[in-house]
Amino acid sequence: MKNREFLQLAKPHTKQFVGGSLYSEKLDGMRCVWDGGMTRGTPIEEVPFANLTRGGHGKIATGLWSRYGNPIFAPDYFLDSLPNFTLDGELWLRRGAFQETMSIVKDHIPGPGWKDIKYMVFDAIPIETLFQVGRINDPNYQIIIQPGITNWAIATYKRRNCKLVVERPFISQLKFLNLYLNQNHHVKLLEQNELPQNEFEAKNILFAKLEEYIALGAEGLIVRNRASYWQPKRCDEMLKVKKRLDDEAIVIGYIAAEVGKIHGKLGSLIVRYNHTEFNLSGFTDEEREFADTHSVLWAYSNPGRTAPPQVKSKHFPIGSKVTFSYSELSNDGTPCKAAYLRKRVD
């Protein structure tokens, strides 16, 4: 059984062809899918693709799901503004407000901050493609989408009278969304712009626009192949363009800080990225805290040393994911000039 992701994910732009593609702003919010309302009002435990590893037991699904299959508990007035067909997009507040956005949308009890959240839509998804058979094998979400789940989803979708989205090229899905998406205070179609067919001209414009967007506080750009189809995997038809690249790594260990200002705290994380391991730093004093007295005492007594398994970080448990930035990959695949950006919150 082939591997897949829950949603379509972007690869970093390196040397891929971009002429004739469409570009949009890369938003710093929470990526999520709206299932057309087919699971809204259903107990989470009855949704066969729901990820219950981080809670949700006893809760009612809203129809909004994170990229790791976690339920998102939006208020009814927000859900009422969404259409009866499946969307791919991002919950977004404004530029530079990632942590504030996360504090609003990850809460199991929706608060007043939802009034300012927008669902920025960038694609419509056929239900058969969203629940394509395959294995999702991510540290945050491990499940096999079997034919039974796919059949359940399609039957539920039809029973709830959701509008079936036809599989179409990206440019055609945008035309569909322009016709049928009711844009309002909470739902916006993300603006897409076209690059010229000539590759030299396209890249010149793309990097000039990247500078413009970054000057406005944006994170970067996303480039989509106009003729591509939505796929539940990381693919070259969807690229992220940034001045510095970023990716995610898994925390596998800790190194205590050297003697000095942060003595007794976390010096750096040991992380695994693809087939390589490296040290990652760049944390606030608060993020450097250890979880208990034993761990703190060990760090004081062992500056600069790798921690044993009983030492625990307060903010970065073993197995959690962190996002880091880097300039390029070395020949052995190790990120160069890597720096911590944020903890993956999902």
Number of C-alpha atoms within 10 A of each C-alpha: 9 8 14 20 21 28 23 18 19 18 21 19 18 11 6 11 16 24 18 17 23 22 24 20 21 20 23 21 25 21 20 25 27 28 26 25 24 25 21 18 12 15 15 23 16 11 15 15 21 19 21 14 11 10 12 19 11 9 15 19 25 23 22 23 20 21 19 20 21 24 26 24 23 22 15 11 11 16 19 11 15 22 19 19 22 25 26 21 23 23 24 23 24 17 14 14 12 17 13 14 21 19 12 20 22 18 12 14 11 15 14 9 13 18 13 13 22 20 29 24 23 19 20 26 27 20 22 16 17 22 21 19 19 18 17 20 14 13 11 17 19 17 16 17 21 16 13 10 17 20 13 13 22 18 13 15 22 12 10 15 14 18 15 18 18 15 16 17 14 22 18 18 21 22 11 16 17 12 9 11 20 13 17 12 12 20 21 16 18 18 13 17 11 16 20 16 12 12 15 13 13 19 16 12 14 22 16 11 17 22 17 13 17 15 10 10 12 19 21 23 23 22 26 23 20 19 15 16 18 24 19 20 16 16 14 18 23 24 23 23 24 21 15 15 20 22 15 19 23 22 21 18 22 27 22 28 22 18 15 8 9 16 18 24 26 29 25 21 26 19 23 19 15 11 8 12 17 16 17 22 17 16 17 8 11 11 15 23 21 23 15 12 11 12 22 21 14 19 27 17 13 18 21 19 15 18 18 12 10 9 22 22 21 15 14 23 16 17 15 17 22 20 16 23 20 18 15 16 13 9 7 8 13 18 22 13 13 22 18 19 18 16 17 15 14 18
